[in-house]
């Protein structure tokens, strides 16, 4: 999707408005260049309201996604030490899977059923655990919805 408009907040968060469904747009929220969550407007009017909020300098971390989860909480869970803590919680709950990705590489998947989020990390090691990941490795964990 091509970016329509971009906002950068004092917190370092970048928000890109992108096409989604006609006059309903989505807002991709980036931290350190990584898309950590995307919020889709329910209507063209909500798209305008979201733009107005961003133009007024309101903090995107106060927004909620469609599941009612606060964007600030999702950012904490999906970046830095928060990501490590989230992956460890998911791993300890038994929803971590190691397997062969059809590309000939191995991968580790963590499934967070509470937020509908899939985390994926490509690796050459079959039995990778969160404790094996370096801070640099965490930057390469891919985040997506289920």
N, C-alpha and C positions, 0 to 999 in steps of 0.2 A: 504494500500500500504506500502511496506517495503522501508525503507530509503536506498538509494544507497550511499549518501555522505552528510555530514553536514558542513556548514560554520557558524561561529559566528562572527558578526561584532562588532566593537567597540561601536556602538550605542545600543548594547544589542539585536539586531535583530538576529534571527536564521533562516537559510535557509536550508531546507531539500530537496535534489534532490530525486525524487521518479519515479518509472516506470509509464508510461502513455500510450503510444501507440507505441510499438516496440522501435525503436531508438529515438523516440521523448519522451522527459522526461518532467515532471512537477517540479516546484520549489515551495514548500510550505513555506510561510513566516510567522514566529511566532514572536509574541511580548508577553513577560511575559508568555510564554508557551502556548499561544493561537494562533491557526491558523487564521490569519486575511485576508489573500488573497493567492490564488494559481495562479501562472503564468505557462501556458503550452506552450512549444516550438512549433513553426509551422513546424519545420523540424529537422532532425538530426544535420544539420549544425548549426541551431540556438541553439540547446542543447549545442553543443561544444562552441559556442560563449558565452553563458550564464555562462558556467563553467569557461571559461577563464576570464570573467569579475569578477567573484567571487574570483578566484585565485589571480587576480591582486589587490583585495581589493576594487573594485569599490562599491559604495553605492547602495544597492538594491532599496533604496527609489527613485532613479532616473528612474527606469524601468517603463514601461507602460503595462497595461493589454490589452487584446484583444479589449476592448471597448475604448482604448485610455486614460484611467484614470491613472494618476500618482500613483505609489504604495505608495509614501510618503503621498499623499492626502488621499488615502484609509486607511492607517494606522491611520492617525489623526482622520478620521471619525469613525473608528471602535474600538478605544481604549480610556480609561479614560474619561476626560471631553469632548473630541471630540465625543465619542459615545453618551454621554448624549445629547449633542447639536444636533447631527444627529437625534436621536430618537425623540427629542422634535420637530424638524423641520418636520419630517414625521408625527408625531402625529397631529401637528397643520394643516398640509395639508389634514388631513382626511383620511390618508391611514394607520390607526392603527386599528387592529381588536382584539376583545376579544372573545374567544370561548372555547368550550369543545374539548379537544384533546382526541381522542378515548381511551386514557389510563385512563380515569376517573379523570384526572386533567384538570384544566383550563390552558389556555395559552394566551399570548398576542403576536400578530404578528405586526411587522412594515414592510411595503413594500416600499423600495426606488426604484421607477421606473427609476430614472435617472441613477442609477448604476447597476440595476438588482440584488439588494441584498435583501434578506429576513432576518430579525432579529426575533428571537423567544425567549420567556422567559416563562418557566413553572411556574405556580403559583397556589395557592389555592384561590386567590382573583379574582373575576370575572371582576371587573371594575378597572383594574390597569392602572395608568398613569405613565409617565416618572418621574413626580415629586415624586411619591411614591417609586421609586427605590433608594436604598442606593448604595454607591460605591461598596460594596461587591456584591450586586445584579447584578450590571453591569458586573462583572466578569463572571456571569453565563448566560449572554445573548449569545445564539447560533447564529452564522452568517453563511449564506449559499447563494447560487445563486438561481435565479428563473428558 
